[in-house]
Amino acid sequence: MKRFAALAALLVLVLSLTACGAAADKGEIVSGDDGDTLETLCGADYQAYITETITMQMGNRMDKDPAVVYFPIAEKAPLTDYAAIDETTDFRLDEDGNVVILFPAGTVTDERHGEQSFRIPRP
């Protein structure tokens, strides 16, 4: 009986560790709670860099899926007309330390498309 309990405990441990590894492999976003700011992570000209990167990604996404319309691209307007890129911008860090900018549903595209995230490679 003790052997069975030990095997069961080992199996639970292995399954738990496997699940944790799978989540990390899928690019799970981890919070950047180390006091980092967009400026410290992306440089002094972070606003222009992030805006340019997101605008490019929006255009690429619209090319791949015309059903998703990003307001700044469709209306030929600056991203900053729809979302701030400053110290109030919501972001996380991915497992590689890249910034992931998060926009609530309805901010840059129709609300039905949900929250939008954009990975910003470290400069």
mmCIF file of the C-alpha atoms, coordinates in Angstrom:
data_MODEL
# 
_entry.id   MODEL 
# 
loop_
_atom_site.group_PDB 
_atom_site.id 
_atom_site.type_symbol 
_atom_site.label_atom_id 
_atom_site.label_alt_id 
_atom_site.label_comp_id 
_atom_site.label_asym_id 
_atom_site.label_entity_id 
_atom_site.label_seq_id 
_atom_site.pdbx_PDB_ins_code 
_atom_site.Cartn_x 
_atom_site.Cartn_y 
_atom_site.Cartn_z 
_atom_site.occupancy 
_atom_site.B_iso_or_equiv 
_atom_site.pdbx_formal_charge 
_atom_site.auth_seq_id 
_atom_site.auth_comp_id 
_atom_site.auth_asym_id 
_atom_site.auth_atom_id 
_atom_site.pdbx_PDB_model_num 
ATOM 1   C CA . MET A 1 1   ? 0.000   0.000  0.000   1.00 0.00 ? 1   MET A CA 1 
ATOM 2   C CA . LYS A 1 2   ? 2.857   2.402  0.802   1.00 0.00 ? 2   LYS A CA 1 
ATOM 3   C CA . ARG A 1 3   ? 4.332   1.665  -2.595  1.00 0.00 ? 3   ARG A CA 1 
ATOM 4   C CA . PHE A 1 4   ? 1.084   2.584  -4.336  1.00 0.00 ? 4   PHE A CA 1 
ATOM 5   C CA . ALA A 1 5   ? 0.833   5.883  -2.403  1.00 0.00 ? 5   ALA A CA 1 
ATOM 6   C CA . ALA A 1 6   ? 4.436   6.744  -3.285  1.00 0.00 ? 6   ALA A CA 1 
ATOM 7   C CA . LEU A 1 7   ? 3.834   5.981  -6.986  1.00 0.00 ? 7   LEU A CA 1 
ATOM 8   C CA . ALA A 1 8   ? 0.641   8.025  -6.993  1.00 0.00 ? 8   ALA A CA 1 
ATOM 9   C CA . ALA A 1 9   ? 2.436   10.986 -5.396  1.00 0.00 ? 9   ALA A CA 1 
ATOM 10  C CA . LEU A 1 10  ? 5.257   10.703 -7.937  1.00 0.00 ? 10  LEU A CA 1 
ATOM 11  C CA . LEU A 1 11  ? 2.760   10.598 -10.808 1.00 0.00 ? 11  LEU A CA 1 
ATOM 12  C CA . VAL A 1 12  ? 0.999   13.737 -9.541  1.00 0.00 ? 12  VAL A CA 1 
ATOM 13  C CA . LEU A 1 13  ? 4.354   15.523 -9.244  1.00 0.00 ? 13  LEU A CA 1 
ATOM 14  C CA . VAL A 1 14  ? 5.409   14.548 -12.793 1.00 0.00 ? 14  VAL A CA 1 
ATOM 15  C CA . LEU A 1 15  ? 2.075   15.659 -14.238 1.00 0.00 ? 15  LEU A CA 1 
ATOM 16  C CA . SER A 1 16  ? 2.287   18.991 -12.398 1.00 0.00 ? 16  SER A CA 1 
ATOM 17  C CA . LEU A 1 17  ? 5.790   19.664 -13.675 1.00 0.00 ? 17  LEU A CA 1 
ATOM 18  C CA . THR A 1 18  ? 4.793   18.714 -17.217 1.00 0.00 ? 18  THR A CA 1 
ATOM 19  C CA . ALA A 1 19  ? 1.848   21.134 -17.111 1.00 0.00 ? 19  ALA A CA 1 
ATOM 20  C CA . CYS A 1 20  ? 4.103   23.967 -15.924 1.00 0.00 ? 20  CYS A CA 1 
ATOM 21  C CA . GLY A 1 21  ? 6.577   23.334 -18.726 1.00 0.00 ? 21  GLY A CA 1 
ATOM 22  C CA . ALA A 1 22  ? 3.816   23.254 -21.335 1.00 0.00 ? 22  ALA A CA 1 
ATOM 23  C CA . ALA A 1 23  ? 2.502   26.644 -20.241 1.00 0.00 ? 23  ALA A CA 1 
ATOM 24  C CA . ALA A 1 24  ? 5.964   28.203 -20.528 1.00 0.00 ? 24  ALA A CA 1 
ATOM 25  C CA . ASP A 1 25  ? 6.498   26.669 -23.972 1.00 0.00 ? 25  ASP A CA 1 
ATOM 26  C CA . LYS A 1 26  ? 3.308   28.302 -25.252 1.00 0.00 ? 26  LYS A CA 1 
ATOM 27  C CA . GLY A 1 27  ? 4.677   31.792 -24.615 1.00 0.00 ? 27  GLY A CA 1 
ATOM 28  C CA . GLU A 1 28  ? 2.795   32.490 -21.410 1.00 0.00 ? 28  GLU A CA 1 
ATOM 29  C CA . ILE A 1 29  ? 3.014   36.133 -20.473 1.00 0.00 ? 29  ILE A CA 1 
ATOM 30  C CA . VAL A 1 30  ? 4.592   36.880 -17.141 1.00 0.00 ? 30  VAL A CA 1 
ATOM 31  C CA . SER A 1 31  ? 4.161   40.185 -15.397 1.00 0.00 ? 31  SER A CA 1 
ATOM 32  C CA . GLY A 1 32  ? 6.923   42.777 -15.408 1.00 0.00 ? 32  GLY A CA 1 
ATOM 33  C CA . ASP A 1 33  ? 6.659   43.727 -11.741 1.00 0.00 ? 33  ASP A CA 1 
ATOM 34  C CA . ASP A 1 34  ? 10.350  44.534 -11.306 1.00 0.00 ? 34  ASP A CA 1 
ATOM 35  C CA . GLY A 1 35  ? 9.749   48.272 -11.525 1.00 0.00 ? 35  GLY A CA 1 
ATOM 36  C CA . ASP A 1 36  ? 10.617  48.254 -15.220 1.00 0.00 ? 36  ASP A CA 1 
ATOM 37  C CA . THR A 1 37  ? 9.091   50.933 -17.409 1.00 0.00 ? 37  THR A CA 1 
ATOM 38  C CA . LEU A 1 38  ? 8.622   51.013 -21.153 1.00 0.00 ? 38  LEU A CA 1 
ATOM 39  C CA . GLU A 1 39  ? 11.448  53.557 -21.313 1.00 0.00 ? 39  GLU A CA 1 
ATOM 40  C CA . THR A 1 40  ? 13.920  51.378 -19.393 1.00 0.00 ? 40  THR A CA 1 
ATOM 41  C CA . LEU A 1 41  ? 12.962  48.332 -21.458 1.00 0.00 ? 41  LEU A CA 1 
ATOM 42  C CA . CYS A 1 42  ? 12.756  49.922 -24.936 1.00 0.00 ? 42  CYS A CA 1 
ATOM 43  C CA . GLY A 1 43  ? 14.960  53.016 -24.732 1.00 0.00 ? 43  GLY A CA 1 
ATOM 44  C CA . ALA A 1 44  ? 14.537  56.762 -24.565 1.00 0.00 ? 44  ALA A CA 1 
ATOM 45  C CA . ASP A 1 45  ? 12.611  56.872 -27.863 1.00 0.00 ? 45  ASP A CA 1 
ATOM 46  C CA . TYR A 1 46  ? 10.268  54.081 -26.719 1.00 0.00 ? 46  TYR A CA 1 
ATOM 47  C CA . GLN A 1 47  ? 7.060   55.832 -27.813 1.00 0.00 ? 47  GLN A CA 1 
ATOM 48  C CA . ALA A 1 48  ? 8.108   56.080 -31.467 1.00 0.00 ? 48  ALA A CA 1 
ATOM 49  C CA . TYR A 1 49  ? 9.611   52.556 -31.469 1.00 0.00 ? 49  TYR A CA 1 
ATOM 50  C CA . ILE A 1 50  ? 6.528   50.920 -29.927 1.00 0.00 ? 50  ILE A CA 1 
ATOM 51  C CA . THR A 1 51  ? 4.094   52.907 -32.085 1.00 0.00 ? 51  THR A CA 1 
ATOM 52  C CA . GLU A 1 52  ? 5.961   51.974 -35.264 1.00 0.00 ? 52  GLU A CA 1 
ATOM 53  C CA . THR A 1 53  ? 6.180   48.302 -34.281 1.00 0.00 ? 53  THR A CA 1 
ATOM 54  C CA . ILE A 1 54  ? 2.491   48.016 -33.363 1.00 0.00 ? 54  ILE A CA 1 
ATOM 55  C CA . THR A 1 55  ? 1.369   49.872 -36.490 1.00 0.00 ? 55  THR A CA 1 
ATOM 56  C CA . MET A 1 56  ? 3.421   47.479 -38.640 1.00 0.00 ? 56  MET A CA 1 
ATOM 57  C CA . GLN A 1 57  ? 1.948   44.449 -36.837 1.00 0.00 ? 57  GLN A CA 1 
ATOM 58  C CA . MET A 1 58  ? -1.589  45.793 -37.297 1.00 0.00 ? 58  MET A CA 1 
ATOM 59  C CA . GLY A 1 59  ? -1.019  46.188 -41.032 1.00 0.00 ? 59  GLY A CA 1 
ATOM 60  C CA . ASN A 1 60  ? 0.395   42.660 -41.280 1.00 0.00 ? 60  ASN A CA 1 
ATOM 61  C CA . ARG A 1 61  ? -2.543  41.212 -39.357 1.00 0.00 ? 61  ARG A CA 1 
ATOM 62  C CA . MET A 1 62  ? -5.042  42.991 -41.597 1.00 0.00 ? 62  MET A CA 1 
ATOM 63  C CA . ASP A 1 63  ? -3.256  41.626 -44.677 1.00 0.00 ? 63  ASP A CA 1 
ATOM 64  C CA . LYS A 1 64  ? -3.572  38.090 -43.276 1.00 0.00 ? 64  LYS A CA 1 
ATOM 65  C CA . ASP A 1 65  ? -7.150  38.441 -42.032 1.00 0.00 ? 65  ASP A CA 1 
ATOM 66  C CA . PRO A 1 66  ? -9.216  41.199 -43.706 1.00 0.00 ? 66  PRO A CA 1 
ATOM 67  C CA . ALA A 1 67  ? -12.075 40.517 -41.259 1.00 0.00 ? 67  ALA A CA 1 
ATOM 68  C CA . VAL A 1 68  ? -10.016 42.173 -38.514 1.00 0.00 ? 68  VAL A CA 1 
ATOM 69  C CA . VAL A 1 69  ? -9.903  45.918 -39.055 1.00 0.00 ? 69  VAL A CA 1 
ATOM 70  C CA . TYR A 1 70  ? -7.564  47.999 -36.928 1.00 0.00 ? 70  TYR A CA 1 
ATOM 71  C CA . PHE A 1 71  ? -8.888  51.542 -36.585 1.00 0.00 ? 71  PHE A CA 1 
ATOM 72  C CA . PRO A 1 72  ? -5.538  53.383 -36.974 1.00 0.00 ? 72  PRO A CA 1 
ATOM 73  C CA . ILE A 1 73  ? -4.760  51.542 -40.224 1.00 0.00 ? 73  ILE A CA 1 
ATOM 74  C CA . ALA A 1 74  ? -8.246  51.733 -41.729 1.00 0.00 ? 74  ALA A CA 1 
ATOM 75  C CA . GLU A 1 75  ? -8.655  55.405 -40.882 1.00 0.00 ? 75  GLU A CA 1 
ATOM 76  C CA . LYS A 1 76  ? -5.035  56.331 -41.662 1.00 0.00 ? 76  LYS A CA 1 
ATOM 77  C CA . ALA A 1 77  ? -4.757  57.888 -38.219 1.00 0.00 ? 77  ALA A CA 1 
ATOM 78  C CA . PRO A 1 78  ? -1.980  57.752 -35.626 1.00 0.00 ? 78  PRO A CA 1 
ATOM 79  C CA . LEU A 1 79  ? -2.155  54.894 -33.124 1.00 0.00 ? 79  LEU A CA 1 
ATOM 80  C CA . THR A 1 80  ? -2.054  57.502 -30.367 1.00 0.00 ? 80  THR A CA 1 
ATOM 81  C CA . ASP A 1 81  ? -5.505  58.719 -31.457 1.00 0.00 ? 81  ASP A CA 1 
ATOM 82  C CA . TYR A 1 82  ? -6.819  55.410 -30.046 1.00 0.00 ? 82  TYR A CA 1 
ATOM 83  C CA . ALA A 1 83  ? -4.390  54.362 -27.325 1.00 0.00 ? 83  ALA A CA 1 
ATOM 84  C CA . ALA A 1 84  ? -1.724  56.043 -25.245 1.00 0.00 ? 84  ALA A CA 1 
ATOM 85  C CA . ILE A 1 85  ? 1.841   54.815 -25.452 1.00 0.00 ? 85  ILE A CA 1 
ATOM 86  C CA . ASP A 1 86  ? 3.226   56.226 -22.211 1.00 0.00 ? 86  ASP A CA 1 
ATOM 87  C CA . GLU A 1 87  ? 3.755   55.336 -18.556 1.00 0.00 ? 87  GLU A CA 1 
ATOM 88  C CA . THR A 1 88  ? 0.053   54.367 -18.266 1.00 0.00 ? 88  THR A CA 1 
ATOM 89  C CA . THR A 1 89  ? 0.206   51.764 -21.051 1.00 0.00 ? 89  THR A CA 1 
ATOM 90  C CA . ASP A 1 90  ? -0.593  48.242 -19.844 1.00 0.00 ? 90  ASP A CA 1 
ATOM 91  C CA . PHE A 1 91  ? 2.202   45.793 -20.623 1.00 0.00 ? 91  PHE A CA 1 
ATOM 92  C CA . ARG A 1 92  ? 3.723   42.512 -19.541 1.00 0.00 ? 92  ARG A CA 1 
ATOM 93  C CA . LEU A 1 93  ? 6.982   40.739 -20.255 1.00 0.00 ? 93  LEU A CA 1 
ATOM 94  C CA . ASP A 1 94  ? 7.027   37.431 -22.095 1.00 0.00 ? 94  ASP A CA 1 
ATOM 95  C CA . GLU A 1 95  ? 9.321   34.568 -21.123 1.00 0.00 ? 95  GLU A CA 1 
ATOM 96  C CA . ASP A 1 96  ? 12.090  36.016 -23.327 1.00 0.00 ? 96  ASP A CA 1 
ATOM 97  C CA . GLY A 1 97  ? 11.920  39.449 -21.695 1.00 0.00 ? 97  GLY A CA 1 
ATOM 98  C CA . ASN A 1 98  ? 10.150  41.114 -24.619 1.00 0.00 ? 98  ASN A CA 1 
ATOM 99  C CA . VAL A 1 99  ? 7.468   43.699 -23.918 1.00 0.00 ? 99  VAL A CA 1 
ATOM 100 C CA . VAL A 1 100 ? 3.898   42.707 -24.745 1.00 0.00 ? 100 VAL A CA 1 
ATOM 101 C CA . ILE A 1 101 ? 1.564   45.695 -25.035 1.00 0.00 ? 101 ILE A CA 1 
ATOM 102 C CA . LEU A 1 102 ? -2.072  44.985 -24.139 1.00 0.00 ? 102 LEU A CA 1 
ATOM 103 C CA . PHE A 1 103 ? -5.046  46.978 -25.403 1.00 0.00 ? 103 PHE A CA 1 
ATOM 104 C CA . PRO A 1 104 ? -8.524  46.340 -23.970 1.00 0.00 ? 104 PRO A CA 1 
ATOM 105 C CA . ALA A 1 105 ? -11.236 45.093 -26.323 1.00 0.00 ? 105 ALA A CA 1 
ATOM 106 C CA . GLY A 1 106 ? -12.605 47.869 -28.495 1.00 0.00 ? 106 GLY A CA 1 
ATOM 107 C CA . THR A 1 107 ? -9.574  50.140 -28.214 1.00 0.00 ? 107 THR A CA 1 
ATOM 108 C CA . VAL A 1 108 ? -7.878  49.524 -31.568 1.00 0.00 ? 108 VAL A CA 1 
ATOM 109 C CA . THR A 1 109 ? -10.340 47.160 -33.279 1.00 0.00 ? 109 THR A CA 1 
ATOM 110 C CA . ASP A 1 110 ? -13.951 46.045 -32.893 1.00 0.00 ? 110 ASP A CA 1 
ATOM 111 C CA . GLU A 1 111 ? -14.770 44.883 -29.387 1.00 0.00 ? 111 GLU A CA 1 
ATOM 112 C CA . ARG A 1 112 ? -15.793 41.454 -30.674 1.00 0.00 ? 112 ARG A CA 1 
ATOM 113 C CA . HIS A 1 113 ? -12.115 40.738 -31.444 1.00 0.00 ? 113 HIS A CA 1 
ATOM 114 C CA . GLY A 1 114 ? -11.280 40.999 -27.751 1.00 0.00 ? 114 GLY A CA 1 
ATOM 115 C CA . GLU A 1 115 ? -8.151  42.239 -26.056 1.00 0.00 ? 115 GLU A CA 1 
ATOM 116 C CA . GLN A 1 116 ? -5.285  42.837 -28.467 1.00 0.00 ? 116 GLN A CA 1 
ATOM 117 C CA . SER A 1 117 ? -1.669  42.118 -27.619 1.00 0.00 ? 117 SER A CA 1 
ATOM 118 C CA . PHE A 1 118 ? 1.453   43.125 -29.510 1.00 0.00 ? 118 PHE A CA 1 
ATOM 119 C CA . ARG A 1 119 ? 4.916   41.693 -28.875 1.00 0.00 ? 119 ARG A CA 1 
ATOM 120 C CA . ILE A 1 120 ? 7.610   44.340 -28.991 1.00 0.00 ? 120 ILE A CA 1 
ATOM 121 C CA . PRO A 1 121 ? 11.099  42.896 -29.562 1.00 0.00 ? 121 PRO A CA 1 
ATOM 122 C CA . ARG A 1 122 ? 13.781  44.384 -27.326 1.00 0.00 ? 122 ARG A CA 1 
ATOM 123 C CA . PRO A 1 123 ? 15.803  46.940 -29.294 1.00 0.00 ? 123 PRO A CA 1 
# 
